[in-house]
Amino acid sequence: MRKIRLGMVGGGNDAFIGAVHRIAARIDGHFELMAGALSSTPEKARASGAALGLEAARSYDDFKSMAIREARLKDGIEAVAIVTPNHMHYPAAREFLKRGIHVICDKPLTSTLADARRLAAAVEKSEALFVLTHNYTGYPLIRQAREMVANGELGTLRVVQVEYPQDWLTEAADPANKQAGWRTDPARSGVGGSTGDIGTHAFNLACFVGQLTPESLAADLQSFVPGRPVDDNAHVMLRFKGGARGMLWCSQVAPGNENALRLRVYGEKGGIEWAQEDPNRMLFTRFGEATRILTRGGAGASGVANAVSRTPGGHPEGYLEGFANLYVQAAGMIRSHHAGETLPEAPLPGIAEGLMGMRFVDACVRSSNRNAAWVALS
């Protein structure tokens, strides 16, 4: 199959998330990076383009000129990955969507709820597809957990617990640390610090696996590091439609934690437990029975999990492969779209999940400002 022509906004050759997206896009050979506006300054953008082997004519100084020219080229890009700081997601996505270029956007959706709503309107007006890379939904055992919930193996859900602690912002950010700089700057990250950065991942994962609709929450946000203008720790209670209850903890000031995303889901018949740092195993317990260990590619792996696995059981797959699964399924949707076919069913996060994530951040801030009062996700 011909590779899909891909562009990128942000994510220069020294940016962590840009490299992750490029690796994920090429693991299965469905995309080829053809163009980019890779940095916020023309000089850095051109240098990054050259370092990544882009043609000089297709290494752009800014995303708007890139969108305009690529839309006119016979061999212009068909999709664009947007991997900028949060405040640039909406303006960049808008330029490509209105020209019919599919958008694959890093999370969270935007830096503000108002921009999220504007972006949702832009997606609705466009014929192009929009995918949001909540990459943890691509893990095989997460797909299996979602299937188990849907099949009733846990029974009616009662409790969902999700946590995402890190420790990398335990001290004041080093001015030389580019990632820490923009992630703790509300003008670029949005009003939510840890809630927007990693809390949205945790929230999305709980809703994805449990297929739950959140109704309200009560949040207690902290900025433990003196002078930090965004939250670096959050405790959130959640109420879901149908009666399930949830607890979410996210923190970037928890020493000893690197990337400790963990999910527990309990229903009337049983429960599951999964941890991102050990993603190839999941615990499953039916009430009154011994706990089973399910492994990726192992004897208990389901068809839906095996469909997004690449290697036999016992050969670990992880972060990059899970990320790549989103790109594989995005490629399938893009090809079907171009062929005028019905889009294949794929549990890909999109504009609805992105908008809900921004409602989550907004509600957390509103609740915390009211002494952790219960507020609706609006």
C-alpha positions in Angstrom: 0.0 0.0 0.0 1.1 3.5 -0.7 2.3 5.4 2.3 0.1 8.2 3.6 1.9 11.6 3.2 2.3 13.0 6.7 3.2 16.5 7.9 4.2 17.7 11.4 3.7 20.9 13.3 6.0 21.3 16.2 8.2 18.4 17.4 11.6 19.5 16.1 14.4 17.1 16.1 15.2 17.9 19.8 11.6 17.5 21.1 10.6 14.3 23.0 7.0 14.0 21.8 7.8 14.8 18.2 10.2 11.9 18.1 7.7 9.6 19.7 5.1 10.5 17.0 7.5 10.0 14.2 8.6 6.6 15.5 4.9 5.6 16.1 4.0 6.7 12.6 6.7 4.6 10.9 6.7 1.4 13.0 4.1 -0.3 10.7 5.1 1.6 7.5 1.8 3.4 6.9 3.1 7.0 6.9 6.0 9.0 5.4 7.0 12.3 6.8 7.0 14.8 3.9 6.7 18.3 5.3 6.8 20.2 8.5 6.7 23.5 10.4 8.8 22.0 13.2 9.5 24.9 15.6 8.3 28.3 16.8 11.1 30.2 15.0 12.0 30.0 11.3 15.6 29.3 12.0 14.9 26.4 14.3 12.2 25.1 12.0 14.6 25.0 9.0 17.4 23.4 11.0 15.0 20.7 12.3 13.6 20.0 8.8 17.2 19.6 7.5 18.1 17.3 10.3 15.1 15.1 9.6 15.8 15.0 5.9 12.9 17.1 4.6 13.1 18.9 1.3 14.0 22.5 1.9 10.9 23.7 0.0 8.7 21.6 2.4 10.3 22.8 5.6 8.1 25.7 6.5 8.6 28.7 8.8 5.0 28.5 10.1 2.0 26.2 10.1 -0.3 28.5 8.2 2.0 28.8 5.1 2.5 25.0 5.3 -1.3 24.4 5.3 -1.9 26.7 2.4 0.9 25.4 0.2 0.5 21.7 1.0 -3.2 21.8 0.2 -2.4 23.1 -3.3 0.4 20.6 -4.1 -0.5 17.6 -6.2 1.5 15.4 -3.8 0.7 17.5 -0.7 0.3 16.0 2.7 -2.8 14.0 3.5 -2.5 14.2 7.3 -0.7 16.3 9.8 0.5 15.5 13.3 0.3 18.4 15.7 2.8 18.1 18.6 3.1 21.7 19.8 2.5 23.0 23.3 -1.2 23.0 24.1 -2.0 26.6 23.3 -1.1 26.1 19.6 -3.3 23.0 19.1 -6.4 24.9 18.1 -5.0 27.5 15.7 -2.8 24.9 14.0 -5.6 22.2 13.7 -8.0 24.8 12.3 -5.8 25.7 9.4 -5.4 22.1 8.2 -9.0 21.1 8.9 -10.5 23.8 6.8 -8.3 22.7 3.9 -9.4 19.0 4.2 -6.2 17.7 5.7 -6.7 15.1 8.4 -5.4 16.0 11.9 -3.7 13.7 14.4 -3.3 15.8 17.5 -1.4 15.2 20.7 -3.4 15.6 23.9 -4.8 17.5 25.7 -7.1 18.8 23.0 -6.3 22.5 23.7 -5.2 24.8 26.5 -8.7 26.2 27.3 -12.3 24.9 27.2 -13.3 27.8 24.9 -10.7 26.7 22.3 -11.8 23.1 22.7 -15.3 24.2 21.7 -14.0 26.2 18.8 -12.0 23.2 17.6 -15.0 20.9 17.9 -16.9 23.3 15.7 -14.0 23.3 13.2 -14.0 19.5 13.1 -17.8 19.4 12.6 -17.5 21.8 9.6 -14.6 19.9 8.0 -14.7 16.7 5.9 -11.3 15.7 7.4 -10.8 13.3 10.2 -9.6 14.2 13.7 -7.7 11.8 16.0 -6.5 12.6 19.5 -3.5 10.6 20.7 -4.5 9.4 24.1 -1.9 6.7 23.5 -2.5 4.5 26.5 -5.8 3.4 24.9 -3.6 1.6 22.3 -2.2 -1.0 24.7 -3.4 -4.5 23.9 -4.4 -5.4 27.5 -6.3 -2.1 27.8 -8.2 -3.0 24.7 -8.9 -6.4 26.3 -10.0 -4.7 29.6 -12.5 -2.6 27.7 -13.8 -5.7 25.9 -14.2 -7.5 29.2 -16.3 -4.6 30.6 -18.4 -4.5 27.5 -19.0 -8.3 27.7 -20.2 -8.1 31.3 -17.3 -10.1 32.8 -17.0 -7.6 35.6 -20.8 -7.1 35.9 -22.2 -3.7 36.6 -19.3 -1.3 37.4 -19.2 0.1 40.9 -15.7 1.6 41.5 -13.0 2.9 39.2 -9.6 4.0 40.6 -7.0 5.6 38.4 -3.7 7.3 39.4 -0.9 8.8 37.5 2.0 10.0 39.7 5.4 11.3 38.5 8.2 13.1 40.3 10.0 15.1 37.7 8.5 18.5 38.8 9.2 17.9 42.5 11.5 21.0 42.6 11.1 24.3 40.8 11.6 23.9 37.0 15.1 24.4 35.6 14.9 27.4 33.2 16.9 25.3 30.7 14.3 22.5 30.7 12.1 23.3 27.7 9.5 20.7 28.6 9.1 21.9 32.2 9.1 25.5 31.1 6.0 25.3 28.9 4.2 22.7 31.0 4.2 24.9 34.0 3.3 28.1 32.1 -0.5 28.6 32.1 -0.3 30.7 28.9 1.0 27.7 27.0 -0.2 24.7 29.0 -3.6 26.1 30.2 -4.9 26.6 33.7 -4.5 22.9 34.5 -1.0 21.8 35.2 -0.8 18.1 36.3 -4.6 17.8 35.6 -4.1 18.9 32.0 -0.8 17.1 31.3 -1.3 13.7 33.0 -4.7 14.0 34.6 -6.4 14.0 31.2 -4.6 10.7 30.4 -5.8 9.1 33.6 -9.4 10.4 33.2 -9.5 9.3 29.6 -8.3 5.8 30.4 -10.9 5.3 33.1 -13.7 6.4 30.8 -12.3 4.4 27.9 -12.1 1.1 29.7 -15.2 1.5 31.8 -17.1 3.1 28.9 -18.4 5.5 31.5 -20.0 8.9 31.1 -18.9 11.3 33.9 -21.5 13.6 35.4 -19.8 15.5 38.2 -16.6 15.7 40.2 -15.1 17.2 43.4 -11.4 18.2 43.0 -8.8 19.4 45.4 -5.8 20.9 43.5 -2.5 21.9 44.9 0.6 23.8 43.7 3.1 22.5 46.2 6.2 24.1 44.6 6.3 27.7 45.7 5.5 30.2 42.9 4.2 27.5 40.5 1.2 29.0 38.8 -0.5 25.7 37.8 -1.4 22.7 39.9 1.2 19.9 40.4 -1.1 17.5 42.4 -4.8 16.7 42.3 -7.2 14.5 44.2 -10.5 14.1 42.3 -13.7 12.2 43.2 -15.9 11.3 40.2 -19.6 10.4 39.8 -20.6 8.5 36.6 -23.9 8.1 34.9 -25.4 4.8 36.1 -24.1 5.0 39.6 -20.4 4.1 39.4 -18.0 6.1 41.5 -14.4 7.0 40.8 -11.2 8.4 42.4 -8.4 10.0 40.4 -5.0 11.1 41.7 -2.4 12.7 39.5 0.8 14.2 40.7 4.1 15.5 39.4 5.6 15.9 42.8 5.6 12.3 44.1 9.3 11.2 44.6 10.0 7.7 43.5 7.4 7.7 40.7 8.5 7.9 37.1 5.4 7.2 34.9 3.2 5.2 37.3 -0.2 5.2 35.5 -2.3 2.6 37.2 -6.0 1.6 36.7 -8.3 -0.5 38.8 -11.9 -1.3 37.8 -14.3 -3.2 40.1 -17.8 -4.5 39.3 -20.3 -6.7 41.0 -18.8 -9.8 39.5 -15.1 -9.1 39.5 -12.2 -6.6 39.1 -9.1 -5.9 37.0 -5.9 -4.1 37.7 -3.3 -2.8 35.2 -0.1 -0.7 35.5 1.5 1.1 32.6 5.0 0.4 33.8 4.2 -3.4 33.5 1.8 -3.2 30.6 2.1 -6.8 29.4 0.2 -8.3 32.4 -3.2 -7.6 33.9 -4.8 -9.0 37.0 -8.3 -10.3 36.7 -10.3 -11.6 39.7 -13.8 -13.1 39.6 -15.5 -12.6 43.0 -14.7 -15.6 45.2 -12.1 -17.0 42.9 -8.3 -16.9 42.8 -6.7 -14.0 40.9 -5.6 -14.7 37.3 -2.7 -13.1 35.6 -3.5 -12.3 31.9 -0.5 -11.6 29.7 -0.2 -9.9 26.3 0.0 -12.6 23.7 -0.5 -15.3 26.3 -3.1 -18.0 26.7 -5.7 -15.7 28.1 -5.3 -12.9 25.5 -8.4 -12.1 23.6 -8.8 -11.5 19.8 -9.1 -7.8 20.3 -5.8 -7.7 22.2 -4.0 -9.9 19.7 -5.2 -7.7 16.9 -3.0 -4.9 18.2 0.0 -7.0 19.2 3.0 -7.5 17.0 5.2 -10.1 18.8 4.5 -13.5 20.6 3.8 -13.5 24.3 6.9 -13.0 26.4 8.4 -10.5 24.0 7.5 -7.2 25.8 5.7 -4.5 23.9 5.1 -1.1 25.4 4.8 2.7 25.0 5.9 3.1 21.4 3.9 0.1 20.1 0.8 1.3 21.9 1.3 4.7 20.4 1.8 3.1 17.0 -1.5 1.3 17.3 -3.3 4.6 17.1 -1.4 5.5 13.9 -2.2 2.1 12.3 -5.9 2.6 13.0 -5.8 6.2 11.9 -4.2 5.1 8.6 -7.1 2.6 8.1 -9.6 5.4 8.6 -7.8 7.7 6.3 -7.6 5.1 3.5 -11.3 4.3 3.9 -12.2 8.0 3.9 -10.3 8.6 0.6 -11.9 5.5 -1.0 -15.4 6.7 0.0 -15.9 3.6 2.1 -17.5 3.2 5.5 -14.9 4.0 8.1 -13.7 0.9 10.0 -14.7 0.5 13.6 -11.8 1.5 15.8 -11.9 2.8 19.4 -9.8 5.8 18.5 -10.0 8.9 20.7 -11.3 11.9 18.8 -12.9 15.3 19.2 -15.6 14.0 21.7 -13.0 12.6 24.0 -10.8 15.7 23.7 -13.7 18.0 24.6 -14.6 15.8 27.6 -11.0 16.0 28.7 -11.1 19.8 28.7 -14.4 19.7 30.5 -12.6 17.6 33.1 -9.8 20.1 33.6 -12.2 23.1 33.7 -14.4 21.3 36.3 -11.4 20.4 38.4 -10.3 24.1 38.5 -13.9 25.3 39.3 -14.4 22.7 42.0 -11.1 23.4 43.7 -11.7 27.1 43.6 -14.9 26.4 45.6 -13.2 24.3 48.3 -13.6 21.0 46.4 -17.4 21.5 45.9 -19.2 19.1 43.6 -19.6 20.6 40.1 -21.0 19.3 36.8 -18.8 18.7 33.8 -20.2 21.3 31.5 
